[in-house]
Amino acid sequence: MTHRVSDDISSLGKRLIDRLGAAPVEAALDYVGHGENLLALDTLAGYVEEFGVLLQASELAEFLRLAAIFDAASLPPFSHLRTR
């Protein structure tokens, strides 16, 4: 399961490069390479919130699905994410 979660977080991050920029996404995804999946996801969500990125409904759903794996979907920054 961990491998799939890592892949899903990486895939989500790559979908956000055009709106967040490569440097923040790469910084967040660096944590995946160290086995820190929740930290990577939290960092991505934090950047989305900080930069005011509006997510597509499918992106929000993916953030919340992944956060739920870690029992974190109702916590900030995940609870603050918004769609277009």
MITILO-624441 format. One line per 2 residues: number of its first residue (from 0); for each residue x, y, z of C-alpha. Coordinates in Angstrom, 3 decimals. Example, Ala and Ser with C-alpha at 12.3 -4.5 7.8 and 13.67 -1.06 7.14 Angstrom:
0 = 12.300:-4.500:7.800 ~ 13.670:-1.060:7.140 .
//
This chain:
0 = 0.000:0.000:0.000 ~ 2.817:2.420:0.828 .
2 = 4.206:2.211:-2.703 ~ 0.813:3.031:-4.222 .
4 = 0.272:5.925:-1.813 ~ 3.717:7.292:-2.714 .
6 = 2.899:7.021:-6.399 ~ -0.483:8.708:-5.913 .
8 = 1.059:11.608:-3.988 ~ 3.719:12.032:-6.662 .
10 = 1.086:11.968:-9.394 ~ -1.015:14.577:-7.585 .
12 = 2.013:16.801:-7.120 ~ 2.885:16.603:-10.791 .
14 = -0.650:17.715:-11.666 ~ -0.059:20.894:-9.642 .
16 = 3.275:21.964:-11.170 ~ 1.625:24.348:-13.635 .
18 = -0.065:26.258:-10.782 ~ 2.448:25.937:-7.957 .
20 = 5.691:25.903:-9.896 ~ 8.290:23.174:-10.066 .
22 = 10.356:24.160:-7.005 ~ 7.590:23.868:-4.359 .
24 = 6.272:20.630:-5.848 ~ 9.739:19.106:-6.030 .
26 = 10.447:20.185:-2.442 ~ 7.255:18.517:-1.226 .
28 = 7.808:15.361:-3.262 ~ 11.331:15.052:-1.871 .
30 = 9.667:13.800:1.304 ~ 8.140:10.884:-0.617 .
32 = 11.650:9.733:-1.483 ~ 12.389:9.574:2.246 .
34 = 9.245:7.602:3.086 ~ 7.498:10.645:4.571 .
36 = 4.234:10.399:2.652 ~ 2.057:12.343:5.077 .
38 = 4.631:15.131:5.290 ~ 4.785:15.291:1.481 .
40 = 1.001:15.462:1.201 ~ 0.747:18.023:4.002 .
42 = 3.430:20.167:2.360 ~ 1.660:20.057:-1.004 .
44 = -1.639:21.015:0.623 ~ 0.082:23.799:2.537 .
46 = 1.497:25.248:-0.673 ~ -1.903:25.022:-2.347 .
48 = -3.427:26.942:0.547 ~ -0.562:29.444:0.822 .
50 = -0.575:30.303:-2.882 ~ -4.382:30.361:-3.117 .
52 = -4.537:27.621:-5.733 ~ -8.073:26.527:-6.546 .
54 = -8.242:22.817:-7.161 ~ -10.233:20.853:-9.660 .
56 = -12.864:18.690:-7.968 ~ -10.880:15.553:-8.810 .
58 = -7.729:17.023:-7.221 ~ -9.562:17.926:-4.034 .
60 = -11.060:14.450:-3.895 ~ -7.599:12.936:-4.299 .
62 = -6.129:15.122:-1.536 ~ -8.937:14.105:0.805 .
64 = -8.719:10.418:-0.150 ~ -4.996:10.365:0.533 .
66 = -5.333:12.387:3.746 ~ -8.005:9.956:4.958 .
68 = -5.472:7.125:4.727 ~ -3.561:8.961:7.465 .
70 = -6.730:9.979:9.377 ~ -5.948:13.611:8.551 .
72 = -8.693:14.647:6.107 ~ -10.521:16.815:8.650 .
74 = -7.350:18.599:9.763 ~ -5.686:21.705:8.327 .
76 = -4.394:22.228:5.724 ~ -6.613:19.564:4.116 .
78 = -9.805:20.986:5.611 ~ -8.983:24.387:4.064 .
80 = -8.587:23.256:0.464 ~ -11.081:24.621:-2.071 .
82 = -12.213:23.822:-5.590 ~ -12.861:26.140:-8.490 .
//
